[in-house]
Amino acid sequence: MAHSLEFKNIGKLYPGVKALDDISFRTEGGKVLALMGENGAGKSTLLKILAGDIKQSEGIYLLDGKEQDFKNPHEAILAGVSVIYQERQMIPALSVAENIYAGFLPKKGGGIDRKTLYANAQKIIDKFGLHMDAHTKVARLSVAYQQMVEIMKAYSRNPTVICFDEPTASLSDAEISALFRIISELKEEGKIILYVSHRMAEIFQVADSIVVLKDGKYVTSMDVADASEEKLIRAMVGRDIGDTYANLKRNDKYGDVVLEVKNLNNAKVHDVSLTIRRGEVVGLAGLVGAGRTELVRAIFAADKVTSGEIILDGQPVHFKSPHDAIKAGIALCPEDRKEQGLVLFRSIRENTTMPVLSELKKGAFLDKKKEKEIAQEAIEKYDIRTDTMEKLTTQLSGGNQQKVILGRWTNSLMKTKLLILDEPTKGIDVGTKAEIYQMVCDIASQGIGVIFISSETPEVIGVADTIYVMHNGRITGQLKREEATEEKILALAMD
């Protein structure tokens, strides 16, 4: 008999907010069910209820026909439920093996059986086809490999139900292929698989059926064979967003050169030269590991430059730290917004005004009125969905967190000349992506130069005016949007 998972009338109420309202659906083992919806639709909340992280306010869920009520994640894991969240949950100072088997370390003679631990972990690593040593400290791994450790941790528990929440956001094509191969094996073993992703192509590749949620409510179910991208978007956002890129109101008035990079070198970047004008959106394309993030970190002085020139407004600059770069008018929205871009347990107000606190001084104190004005400006300008500026940023959806970062760097007290956006739409739904694309164009219209990095090639082509392609830390080509195609970019990215 096939395994089954059923949600009946699930509701979750927070003070003033109904996160889930009467959610009911059923799925079976041997199938992949995709959960789709905009940020804030309730997908992650539902997974947290299933994993025992939070308690539903209403309704029940049943595993193999038996009602469950997990009081904590450990109970859920013992019952055969594993969830891989967007936010990595690991201990960086411990090894890959220790993280994979965290909470379930093999024992021998009252201690840890390290020989078995590392041997078993290496078997899983090899099964995934990864070039990774089980003894390596997780802190030394790339973000992509850390995500793979999370996936292997869930896999090691041999669960009946395995849930993936945006698992590929940080992965390369090779790692995604390895993950999909494992998912295929899990299907054959009769596992129940829930899969959350905003990447349409993935859904059509990996899923058998789809459940769409919107504003915490069930909208519809469909088989992938009967679905289309247009049909899904309409169900998710409640409207037809049309051709997102064709509808953008772009800036076509460029000013003087704001940034020129000449023959820049460091450990990861080799002889890179590029030019950005005021009001221009410059895209950086390439495969994972191409050196795009390393290049912008060097420009921002987060990483050391060994040789070459950075020229801002016609003047050579030698930044000693990101603080110097910010003072000069360069801002960076990093790839990992949760760990590097935001102070999650601080409010929207505090996060948006962080770089301009010195400007808000009123004697020995802060000008609280002006601080609130700056925060309110960001909320209104970027349509940040919140009932108060005092809400913690950790409570916001990914799209709204990204908007907080944009609000920080473009407020009226900032004098931003160059805005660097590293994977600004990662883990964000299609509706909010369209909003952010227009926000990028609007920022460029203010005369700000923009560097736009994305692993999604159509996104780079659709948003950028000029595209530089990178491979192994070098620029291998330059294209205008009108001449760029996915094939041309891929050819340069593999040069």
C-alpha positions in Angstrom: 0.0 0.0 0.0 1.4 3.4 -1.0 2.2 6.0 1.7 -0.1 8.9 1.9 -0.1 12.4 3.4 -3.2 14.5 3.9 -3.9 18.0 5.2 -7.5 18.7 6.4 -8.7 22.2 7.0 -5.3 23.5 8.3 -5.3 27.0 9.6 -2.6 29.1 11.3 -3.4 32.3 13.1 -0.8 34.9 14.2 -1.8 38.1 16.0 -3.6 40.1 13.4 -2.7 37.7 10.5 -4.2 34.5 9.2 -1.2 32.8 7.6 -3.1 29.7 6.6 -6.9 29.4 6.1 -8.7 26.0 5.5 -5.9 24.2 3.6 -6.9 20.7 2.4 -5.2 18.4 0.0 -3.8 14.9 -0.3 -0.7 13.3 -1.9 0.7 9.8 -2.2 4.1 8.1 -2.2 6.0 7.7 -5.4 5.0 11.2 -6.6 6.4 14.7 -6.4 3.8 17.3 -5.4 4.9 20.9 -6.1 3.7 23.6 -3.7 3.5 26.9 -5.6 2.5 30.5 -4.7 3.9 33.9 -4.2 6.1 34.8 -1.2 3.7 34.9 1.7 1.3 32.4 0.2 1.8 30.1 3.2 4.0 27.3 1.7 6.8 27.5 4.2 4.3 27.8 7.1 2.6 24.6 6.0 5.9 22.8 5.9 6.8 24.1 9.4 3.6 22.7 10.7 4.3 19.3 9.2 7.9 19.4 10.6 6.7 20.2 14.1 8.4 23.6 14.1 5.0 25.4 14.7 1.6 24.3 15.8 -1.5 24.8 13.6 -4.4 26.7 15.0 -7.0 24.6 13.2 -7.2 21.3 11.3 -5.3 18.1 11.3 -2.7 16.3 9.1 -2.5 12.5 8.6 0.4 10.3 7.6 -0.6 6.9 6.2 -4.1 7.6 7.5 -3.0 8.2 11.0 -3.5 11.6 12.6 -0.2 13.2 13.7 0.5 16.0 16.1 4.3 16.6 16.2 5.3 18.7 19.2 8.8 19.4 17.9 11.0 18.6 14.8 12.6 15.6 16.5 9.2 13.9 16.8 8.6 14.6 13.1 12.0 13.1 12.1 11.4 10.0 14.2 8.0 9.6 12.5 9.7 9.8 9.1 9.3 13.5 8.1 12.3 15.5 7.0 12.1 19.1 5.7 15.0 21.0 4.0 14.4 24.7 4.5 15.7 27.7 2.5 17.6 28.8 5.6 20.5 26.4 6.3 20.4 24.7 9.7 23.9 23.4 10.4 26.8 23.8 12.7 29.6 25.4 10.7 32.4 24.4 13.0 31.6 20.7 12.7 32.5 18.4 9.8 30.3 17.5 6.9 29.7 14.0 8.4 28.8 15.4 11.8 26.3 17.7 10.2 24.8 15.0 8.0 24.2 12.8 11.1 23.5 15.5 13.6 21.2 14.1 16.3 21.8 10.6 15.0 25.5 10.0 15.4 26.5 6.3 15.4 27.6 5.2 18.9 30.2 2.6 20.0 31.2 1.9 23.6 29.5 5.0 25.0 31.1 7.3 22.5 30.8 8.3 18.8 31.8 5.6 16.3 33.8 8.0 14.1 34.9 5.3 11.7 31.3 4.4 10.9 30.3 8.1 10.9 32.8 9.2 8.2 32.4 6.0 6.2 28.6 6.3 6.0 28.7 10.0 5.3 31.2 9.5 2.5 28.9 6.8 0.9 26.1 9.4 0.8 28.4 12.1 -0.6 29.6 9.6 -3.3 26.0 8.6 -4.1 25.2 12.3 -4.7 28.3 12.5 -7.0 29.9 15.4 -5.1 33.6 16.2 -4.8 33.5 16.6 -1.0 35.4 15.0 1.9 33.3 13.9 4.9 36.0 15.3 7.2 35.8 18.9 5.9 34.4 21.6 8.2 31.1 22.9 6.8 32.3 26.5 7.4 34.9 26.0 4.6 32.3 24.9 2.0 30.6 27.1 -0.6 26.9 28.1 -0.1 26.0 25.6 -2.7 27.8 22.7 -1.0 26.4 23.7 2.4 22.9 23.4 0.8 23.9 19.9 -0.5 24.9 19.0 3.1 21.4 19.9 4.3 19.9 17.7 1.6 22.1 14.8 2.4 21.2 15.2 6.1 17.5 14.8 5.3 18.3 11.9 2.9 20.4 10.1 5.6 17.3 9.7 7.8 15.5 7.5 5.2 12.3 9.5 5.6 8.8 8.6 4.4 8.1 12.2 3.7 10.8 14.6 2.4 10.1 18.3 1.7 12.3 20.6 -0.3 11.9 24.3 0.2 13.7 26.2 -2.7 16.5 23.6 -2.7 18.2 24.7 -5.9 18.4 28.5 -5.2 22.2 28.2 -4.6 23.1 25.2 -6.7 24.9 24.8 -10.0 23.5 22.9 -12.9 25.6 19.9 -12.1 24.4 19.9 -8.4 20.8 20.3 -9.6 21.1 17.3 -11.9 22.5 15.3 -8.9 19.5 16.4 -6.8 17.0 15.5 -9.4 18.5 12.1 -9.9 18.2 11.5 -6.1 14.6 12.7 -6.2 13.9 10.2 -9.0 15.3 7.4 -6.8 13.2 8.6 -3.9 10.1 8.4 -6.1 10.9 4.9 -7.1 11.3 4.0 -3.4 7.7 5.2 -2.8 8.6 8.3 -0.8 6.2 11.2 -0.4 7.9 14.3 -1.9 6.8 17.9 -1.5 8.7 20.4 -3.6 8.7 24.2 -3.3 10.3 26.3 -6.0 9.7 29.6 -7.9 11.6 28.2 -10.9 8.9 27.2 -13.4 11.3 25.0 -15.5 12.1 22.9 -12.5 8.5 22.3 -11.6 7.8 21.0 -15.1 10.9 18.8 -14.9 10.6 17.3 -11.5 6.9 17.4 -10.4 3.9 15.1 -11.1 1.2 17.4 -9.6 0.9 21.0 -8.3 -1.0 22.7 -5.5 -1.3 26.5 -5.7 -1.7 28.6 -2.6 -2.4 32.3 -2.4 -2.6 34.6 0.7 -2.7 31.5 2.9 -5.6 29.9 1.0 -5.9 26.9 -1.3 -6.5 28.0 -4.9 -6.3 24.9 -7.1 -4.6 21.6 -7.9 -3.5 20.3 -11.3 -1.4 17.6 -12.9 1.8 18.9 -14.5 0.6 17.3 -17.8 -2.3 19.7 -17.8 -0.4 22.8 -16.6 1.2 25.7 -18.5 3.4 28.5 -17.3 0.7 31.1 -18.1 -2.0 29.0 -16.2 0.2 28.7 -13.1 1.1 32.4 -13.0 -2.5 33.4 -13.3 -3.4 31.0 -10.4 -0.5 32.3 -8.3 -0.8 36.0 -8.7 -4.5 36.3 -9.6 -3.7 38.1 -12.9 -1.9 37.7 -16.2 1.5 39.5 -15.8 2.1 39.3 -19.6 5.6 39.6 -21.0 7.4 40.8 -18.0 10.5 42.1 -19.7 8.7 43.7 -22.7 6.5 45.6 -20.3 9.4 47.2 -18.4 9.7 51.0 -18.5 13.5 51.2 -19.1 15.9 54.1 -18.8 17.5 54.9 -22.1 19.3 58.1 -21.0 22.8 57.3 -19.9 25.2 59.8 -18.3 28.9 59.9 -17.9 31.0 56.8 -16.9 30.4 56.3 -13.2 32.7 53.3 -12.7 35.6 52.0 -14.8 37.5 48.8 -13.8 40.9 48.3 -15.5 42.8 45.0 -15.4 41.6 44.1 -11.9 43.2 41.0 -10.3 43.0 39.1 -7.0 43.0 35.4 -6.1 39.7 34.8 -7.9 39.5 37.6 -10.5 41.9 37.8 -13.4 42.6 40.9 -15.6 39.0 42.1 -15.6 38.0 45.4 -17.3 34.6 46.9 -17.6 32.7 50.2 -17.8 29.4 51.4 -16.3 27.6 54.6 -17.1 25.2 56.5 -15.0 21.7 55.1 -15.6 23.0 51.9 -17.2 22.1 48.4 -16.0 25.1 46.2 -16.5 24.5 42.4 -16.2 27.1 39.9 -15.1 26.4 36.4 -16.5 28.2 33.1 -16.2 28.0 29.7 -14.6 28.4 29.1 -10.8 32.0 29.7 -9.9 32.6 32.1 -12.8 33.8 34.9 -10.5 30.9 37.3 -10.7 30.4 37.6 -6.9 34.2 37.7 -6.3 34.4 40.6 -8.8 31.8 42.8 -7.1 33.2 42.0 -3.7 36.6 43.3 -4.9 35.0 46.5 -6.2 33.2 46.9 -2.9 36.5 46.2 -1.0 35.0 43.2 0.8 37.9 41.2 -0.9 41.4 42.3 -1.4 42.6 43.7 -4.8 46.2 42.7 -5.8 46.5 44.8 -8.9 44.5 46.9 -11.4 42.5 50.1 -11.1 39.1 51.1 -9.9 38.0 54.5 -11.2 34.9 56.2 -9.7 33.7 59.4 -11.3 37.0 59.7 -13.2 39.1 59.4 -10.1 41.2 56.4 -9.0 40.0 55.0 -5.7 41.7 52.7 -3.2 39.1 51.5 -0.7 40.4 49.9 2.5 37.0 48.5 3.5 33.4 48.4 2.5 32.8 51.4 4.7 35.1 53.4 2.4 33.1 52.1 -0.6 29.8 53.1 0.9 31.0 56.6 1.8 32.1 57.0 -1.8 28.7 56.0 -3.1 28.9 52.3 -3.8 26.3 50.0 -2.4 26.1 46.2 -2.4 23.0 44.0 -2.0 24.7 40.6 -1.4 23.7 37.2 -2.7 22.9 35.9 0.8 20.5 38.6 2.0 19.7 36.7 5.3 23.3 36.3 6.5 25.0 39.2 4.9 22.4 41.7 3.8 20.1 42.1 6.8 20.1 42.2 10.6 17.2 39.8 10.8 16.2 40.4 14.4 16.1 44.1 13.9 13.2 46.1 12.6 12.5 47.4 9.1 13.1 50.9 10.5 16.5 49.9 11.8 17.6 48.0 8.7 16.6 50.8 6.3 18.3 53.6 8.2 21.5 51.7 9.2 23.9 53.4 6.8 22.7 56.9 7.5 22.7 56.9 11.3 25.5 59.5 11.4 23.2 61.8 9.3 20.4 61.3 11.7 22.2 62.5 14.8 20.6 65.3 16.7 23.1 66.2 19.3 23.9 63.1 21.3 20.7 61.4 20.1 19.1 60.2 16.9 16.4 62.3 15.2 13.7 59.7 15.7 11.2 61.6 13.6 13.5 61.8 10.6 14.5 58.1 11.1 10.8 57.1 10.8 10.4 59.3 7.7 13.3 57.5 6.0 11.8 54.1 6.9 8.3 55.1 5.8 9.8 56.4 2.5 11.3 52.9 1.8 8.0 51.2 2.8 6.0 53.3 0.4 8.5 53.5 -2.4 9.0 49.8 -2.6 5.6 48.6 -1.4 7.0 46.7 1.5 4.1 44.6 2.8 4.0 45.2 6.5 1.6 46.7 9.1 4.4 48.5 10.9 8.0 49.6 10.4 8.8 48.0 13.7 8.3 44.5 12.3 11.4 42.3 12.5 12.8 41.7 9.0 13.0 37.9 9.8 9.2 38.0 9.8 9.1 39.2 6.2 8.9 37.2 3.0 12.0 37.0 0.8 10.7 39.5 -1.6 9.9 42.0 1.1 13.4 41.5 2.7 14.9 42.3 -0.7 12.9 45.5 -0.9 14.1 46.5 2.6 17.7 46.3 1.3 16.8 48.3 -1.8 15.2 50.9 0.4 18.3 51.1 2.6 20.6 52.0 -0.3 18.3 54.4 -2.2 16.8 56.6 0.5 17.0 60.3 0.3 20.0 60.6 2.6 22.1 58.2 0.6 24.2 59.4 -2.3 24.5 56.1 -4.1 26.3 56.3 -7.4 26.6 52.6 -8.1 24.2 49.9 -6.8 25.4 46.2 -7.0 22.6 43.6 -7.0 23.9 40.0 -6.5 21.1 37.5 -7.2 18.4 40.0 -6.1 15.5 37.7 -7.1 16.8 34.4 -5.6 13.9 32.6 -3.9 11.4 35.2 -5.0 8.0 34.5 -6.7 7.2 35.6 -10.2 5.0 38.4 -9.2 7.5 40.0 -6.9 10.3 39.4 -9.5 8.4 41.5 -12.0 8.2 44.3 -9.3 11.9 44.1 -8.6 12.8 44.2 -12.4 10.9 47.5 -12.6 12.5 48.8 -9.4 15.9 48.2 -11.0 14.9 50.2 -14.1 13.5 53.0 -11.9 16.7 53.1 -9.9 18.7 53.4 -13.1 16.4 56.2 -14.2 17.6 58.2 -11.2 21.1 58.2 -12.8 22.5 55.4 -10.6 24.7 52.8 -12.3 23.5 49.3 -11.6 25.4 46.0 -11.7 22.9 43.1 -11.9 24.0 39.5 -11.3 21.7 36.5 -11.9 22.2 32.8 -12.4 19.0 32.9 -14.6 20.3 33.8 -18.0 16.8 35.0 -19.3 16.7 37.4 -16.4 20.1 38.9 -17.2 19.0 39.3 -20.9 15.7 40.7 -19.9 16.9 43.3 -17.4 20.4 44.4 -18.4 21.3 47.0 -21.0 24.9 45.6 -21.4 26.0 42.1 -20.5 29.5 41.0 -19.5 30.0 37.2 -19.5 32.5 35.6 -17.1 34.3 32.3 -16.9 37.0 31.2 -14.4 37.4 34.8 -13.1 37.8 36.4 -16.6 35.5 38.3 -18.8 35.0 36.3 -22.0 32.6 38.5 -23.9 30.4 41.6 -23.9 26.9 41.8 -25.5 24.2 44.4 -25.8 20.7 43.2 -24.8 19.4 43.4 -28.3 22.0 40.9 -29.6 22.1 38.6 -26.5 20.7 35.1 -26.6 21.0 32.2 -24.1 23.0 30.3 -26.6 25.6 33.1 -27.1 25.9 33.6 -23.3 26.3 29.9 -22.6 29.0 29.6 -25.3 30.9 32.5 -23.7 30.3 31.2 -20.2 32.0 27.9 -21.2 34.8 29.5 -23.1 
